[in-house]
Amino acid sequence: MAKLAKRRSENISGNFYVDSTCIDCDTCRWMASEIFTEVGEQSAVYQQPSNEIEQLKAMQALLSCPTASIGTVEKPKDIKVAQQSLPILIADKVYHCGYHAENSYGAASYFIQRAEGNILVDSPRYSPPLVKRLEAMGGIRYLYLTHRDDVADHQKFHDHFQCDRILHSDDITSDTKAVEIQLQGIDPIQFSDDVLIIPVPGHSKGHTVLLYDQKFLFTGDHLAWSKYLNHLYAFRAYSWYSWKEQVRSMEKLANYSFEWVLPGHGRRFEGDRATMKQQMQICLNWMKNPVDTSH
């Protein structure tokens, strides 16, 4: 829990605050940009909530902070309302789970509600309120893991929901050796009529992305929107396996059509298919000739 004694001096006075345990994962800043901002490589409150919508967003960010670095001076009375609001609908029965996990460095996870079996994309923190909400939404049939870094509490979700986990064999570790479905090779995998899994080695050797309903692209740590560069980009500084391979993977990915980029780290992005095609080319141009490699 956040501690008032560790409250950062950069916070504006009021009920909500961020303490010095913040790891600068950016979660609260994109979940509640009206409230939180970056100051000195950590988050801080620059404006207190002024209405019910902002209050809810601030509480959702508090629940989702992977290090519990967000606190309130007064004991919150609307905690159950915030818990019931997660997962948060994005569009077309695709949800942001919240409850980011520290051992995934605050990576976002997603929930796809579908008649053929619900899919959890990467693992959030195993939190009883979230588990109850997922149960009410039909449970989990598959837990798809984009890569080795964002697996978090995958075992707890598997044990509770008896879901089949999906991860590429090249990203299997001692922690994930029992994964039920281990993908192979570098060719796209038509997992079902509405789910295409595309291997994209680069960030890690076995990184894959999931294209759902030819519209939603779940990209893990392969592709995201940069608030600094103002375009789609890849994490050059965190390409653990091969930047050259990541460029090749991105070239292949640019041939697909989609409308949403939903990453684990970085900001999400929505655009029509023509805009997305243009953005992918901008991304590729930057990857081949990066002006700024720090992001």
Legacy VTK file of the C-alpha trace (Angstrom):
# vtk DataFile Version 3.0
C-alpha trace
ASCII
DATASET POLYDATA
POINTS 295 float
0.000 0.000 0.000
1.091 3.568 -0.662
2.416 5.348 2.412
1.648 8.980 3.191
5.102 9.334 4.745
6.575 8.565 1.289
4.277 10.943 -0.578
6.207 12.698 -3.345
6.512 16.449 -2.898
5.620 16.884 -6.579
1.994 15.886 -5.910
-0.572 18.671 -5.801
-2.276 18.925 -2.422
-5.437 16.879 -2.002
-6.685 13.357 -1.466
-4.859 11.355 -4.167
-1.072 11.080 -4.201
1.789 8.970 -5.573
4.549 7.843 -3.246
8.260 7.321 -3.902
7.910 3.592 -4.694
6.631 4.458 -8.199
8.543 2.570 -10.940
7.530 4.948 -13.755
5.587 2.259 -15.647
3.188 4.892 -17.105
0.042 2.941 -16.159
-1.715 5.678 -14.192
-0.743 8.369 -16.691
-2.562 6.741 -19.604
-5.436 5.368 -17.533
-6.184 8.732 -15.895
-4.278 11.398 -17.805
-6.469 14.091 -16.249
-5.012 13.272 -12.826
-1.490 11.888 -13.194
1.599 13.146 -14.992
5.312 12.407 -15.163
7.630 14.451 -12.954
11.261 13.478 -12.524
10.937 9.940 -13.960
8.080 9.073 -11.626
4.363 9.789 -11.617
2.640 12.467 -9.567
-0.848 13.929 -9.167
-1.119 17.267 -10.956
-4.893 17.658 -10.623
-7.306 16.149 -8.113
-10.522 14.566 -9.480
-13.211 17.195 -10.045
-16.141 14.958 -11.021
-17.379 11.356 -10.792
-15.735 10.258 -14.050
-12.329 11.537 -12.987
-12.802 10.005 -9.535
-13.526 6.617 -11.089
-10.517 6.830 -13.412
-8.261 7.738 -10.500
-9.563 4.773 -8.505
-9.124 2.432 -11.478
-5.519 3.621 -11.768
-5.025 3.110 -8.027
-6.231 -0.501 -8.318
-4.112 -1.082 -11.421
-0.819 0.356 -10.134
1.568 -2.634 -10.073
3.485 -1.384 -7.023
0.540 0.052 -5.043
2.256 3.429 -5.212
-1.002 5.418 -5.462
-2.808 6.264 -2.267
-5.518 8.463 -0.791
-5.383 10.511 2.385
-8.943 9.548 3.229
-10.119 5.951 3.129
-11.896 5.548 -0.240
-15.630 4.901 -0.018
-16.033 3.932 -3.674
-13.534 1.096 -3.863
-16.210 -1.494 -4.690
-17.568 0.668 -7.495
-14.088 0.832 -9.006
-13.591 -2.914 -8.597
-16.871 -3.584 -10.392
-15.803 -1.303 -13.257
-12.834 -3.515 -14.136
-12.219 -4.884 -16.736
-12.841 -1.699 -18.745
-14.550 -2.018 -22.124
-12.422 -0.830 -25.052
-14.678 -1.866 -27.954
-16.591 -4.894 -29.290
-16.283 -7.028 -26.137
-12.551 -6.360 -25.851
-11.535 -5.144 -22.389
-8.534 -3.776 -20.524
-8.167 -5.866 -17.363
-6.376 -3.382 -15.108
-4.618 -4.856 -12.045
-1.171 -4.627 -13.625
1.508 -6.891 -12.152
4.835 -5.719 -10.783
6.669 -8.788 -12.092
5.570 -7.793 -15.605
6.766 -4.234 -14.947
3.210 -2.967 -15.137
2.299 -4.497 -18.505
-1.336 -4.200 -19.586
-3.427 -7.319 -20.138
-6.679 -7.724 -22.036
-9.803 -9.858 -22.041
-11.674 -10.950 -25.175
-15.253 -12.096 -24.568
-16.334 -14.465 -27.334
-18.846 -17.288 -27.793
-16.079 -19.696 -28.849
-14.279 -19.225 -25.527
-12.956 -16.160 -23.742
-9.290 -15.244 -24.121
-7.093 -13.531 -21.544
-4.216 -11.788 -23.315
-1.133 -11.766 -21.077
-1.489 -12.067 -17.332
-2.700 -9.373 -14.961
-2.177 -9.553 -11.219
-4.234 -12.342 -9.646
-6.683 -10.286 -7.608
-9.916 -11.754 -6.134
-12.139 -8.855 -7.315
-10.854 -9.276 -10.879
-11.243 -13.052 -10.734
-14.878 -12.674 -9.636
-15.569 -10.263 -12.473
-13.993 -12.623 -15.014
-16.071 -15.479 -13.633
-19.221 -13.383 -14.113
-18.143 -12.640 -17.693
-17.871 -16.324 -18.588
-14.448 -17.304 -17.297
-11.278 -17.938 -19.302
-10.874 -20.624 -21.967
-7.414 -19.596 -23.197
-4.601 -17.570 -21.635
-2.539 -16.282 -24.541
0.941 -15.057 -23.620
2.630 -12.781 -26.150
6.121 -13.479 -24.822
8.170 -14.570 -21.851
8.220 -11.244 -19.955
4.523 -10.629 -19.268
3.416 -13.984 -17.874
2.966 -12.686 -14.272
0.385 -14.845 -12.419
-0.341 -17.195 -15.343
-0.165 -20.275 -13.128
-2.778 -18.967 -10.684
-5.174 -18.122 -13.520
-4.618 -21.547 -15.067
-5.226 -23.320 -11.761
-8.406 -21.376 -11.047
-10.015 -21.364 -14.510
-8.426 -24.553 -15.884
-7.641 -22.572 -19.027
-5.161 -23.655 -21.691
-2.132 -21.392 -21.897
-0.573 -20.463 -25.247
3.076 -19.429 -25.639
5.698 -19.893 -28.338
8.189 -22.666 -27.568
11.132 -20.295 -28.097
9.983 -18.265 -25.097
9.384 -21.167 -22.728
11.261 -20.888 -19.425
11.316 -22.982 -16.265
8.316 -20.990 -15.067
6.254 -21.755 -18.189
7.421 -25.265 -19.112
3.949 -26.669 -18.307
2.158 -24.387 -20.805
-0.443 -26.502 -22.605
-0.154 -25.108 -26.144
3.425 -24.418 -27.248
3.572 -22.755 -30.648
6.288 -23.635 -33.167
7.980 -21.970 -36.116
7.699 -18.547 -37.704
4.631 -19.009 -39.917
1.273 -17.423 -38.928
-1.068 -19.753 -37.040
-4.815 -19.608 -37.772
-5.864 -20.584 -34.266
-9.584 -20.161 -35.038
-11.759 -18.331 -37.553
-11.365 -15.064 -35.632
-7.897 -15.509 -34.099
-4.617 -15.332 -36.020
-1.323 -15.642 -34.129
1.680 -14.090 -35.884
5.268 -14.840 -34.784
7.311 -11.627 -34.550
10.800 -12.468 -33.237
12.822 -9.483 -32.097
12.006 -8.279 -28.604
12.326 -11.938 -27.671
12.939 -14.943 -29.897
9.463 -16.382 -29.396
7.415 -13.187 -29.326
4.055 -13.429 -31.097
1.139 -11.050 -31.628
-2.562 -11.888 -31.825
-4.913 -10.468 -34.453
-8.531 -10.807 -33.339
-11.490 -10.363 -35.662
-9.161 -8.790 -38.273
-9.408 -5.618 -36.184
-7.637 -5.823 -32.815
-3.879 -6.417 -32.751
-2.519 -7.400 -29.327
1.173 -6.588 -29.592
2.838 -7.300 -26.248
6.219 -5.541 -26.344
6.572 -5.597 -30.146
4.658 -2.473 -31.190
3.095 0.508 -29.396
2.272 4.191 -29.713
4.950 6.592 -28.494
3.754 9.761 -26.778
7.261 11.183 -27.296
7.639 10.416 -31.010
3.930 10.736 -31.795
3.852 7.627 -33.980
3.906 3.830 -33.735
7.285 2.472 -32.739
9.222 -0.461 -31.260
11.380 -0.557 -28.129
14.892 -0.491 -29.603
16.482 -0.176 -26.157
14.622 -3.306 -25.019
15.041 -5.565 -28.047
16.528 -8.454 -26.082
16.852 -10.947 -28.945
17.587 -9.083 -32.207
16.758 -5.617 -33.521
17.442 -6.793 -37.088
14.899 -9.594 -36.648
12.424 -7.173 -35.119
12.642 -4.950 -38.187
11.968 -7.986 -40.404
9.036 -8.997 -38.226
7.600 -5.500 -38.449
7.904 -5.539 -42.249
5.799 -8.709 -42.335
3.303 -7.308 -39.846
2.831 -4.209 -42.010
1.114 -6.431 -44.601
-1.815 -7.067 -42.258
-4.879 -4.868 -41.833
-6.152 -3.820 -38.395
-7.653 -0.868 -36.537
-6.314 -1.183 -33.001
-2.838 -1.624 -31.514
-3.186 -2.885 -27.947
0.276 -3.265 -26.372
1.555 -4.595 -23.092
3.879 -1.629 -22.646
3.468 1.733 -24.338
0.265 3.458 -25.375
-2.601 1.946 -27.374
-3.585 3.394 -30.733
-6.766 3.356 -32.812
-7.136 4.411 -36.427
-8.849 3.443 -39.649
-7.049 0.873 -41.780
-5.508 3.447 -44.104
-4.145 5.422 -41.147
-2.767 2.256 -39.597
-1.012 1.326 -42.843
0.551 4.766 -42.925
1.597 4.514 -39.300
3.249 1.151 -39.887
5.354 2.671 -42.645
6.325 5.551 -40.380
7.278 2.996 -37.745
9.399 1.026 -40.199
11.144 4.152 -41.482
11.980 5.103 -37.902
13.200 1.586 -37.068
15.572 1.626 -40.029
16.727 5.197 -39.394
15.979 5.985 -35.747
16.509 9.597 -34.723
15.745 8.870 -31.054
16.528 5.390 -29.716
15.802 6.086 -26.058
12.096 5.129 -26.198
LINES 1 296
295 0 1 2 3 4 5 6 7 8 9 10 11 12 13 14 15 16 17 18 19 20 21 22 23 24 25 26 27 28 29 30 31 32 33 34 35 36 37 38 39 40 41 42 43 44 45 46 47 48 49 50 51 52 53 54 55 56 57 58 59 60 61 62 63 64 65 66 67 68 69 70 71 72 73 74 75 76 77 78 79 80 81 82 83 84 85 86 87 88 89 90 91 92 93 94 95 96 97 98 99 100 101 102 103 104 105 106 107 108 109 110 111 112 113 114 115 116 117 118 119 120 121 122 123 124 125 126 127 128 129 130 131 132 133 134 135 136 137 138 139 140 141 142 143 144 145 146 147 148 149 150 151 152 153 154 155 156 157 158 159 160 161 162 163 164 165 166 167 168 169 170 171 172 173 174 175 176 177 178 179 180 181 182 183 184 185 186 187 188 189 190 191 192 193 194 195 196 197 198 199 200 201 202 203 204 205 206 207 208 209 210 211 212 213 214 215 216 217 218 219 220 221 222 223 224 225 226 227 228 229 230 231 232 233 234 235 236 237 238 239 240 241 242 243 244 245 246 247 248 249 250 251 252 253 254 255 256 257 258 259 260 261 262 263 264 265 266 267 268 269 270 271 272 273 274 275 276 277 278 279 280 281 282 283 284 285 286 287 288 289 290 291 292 293 294
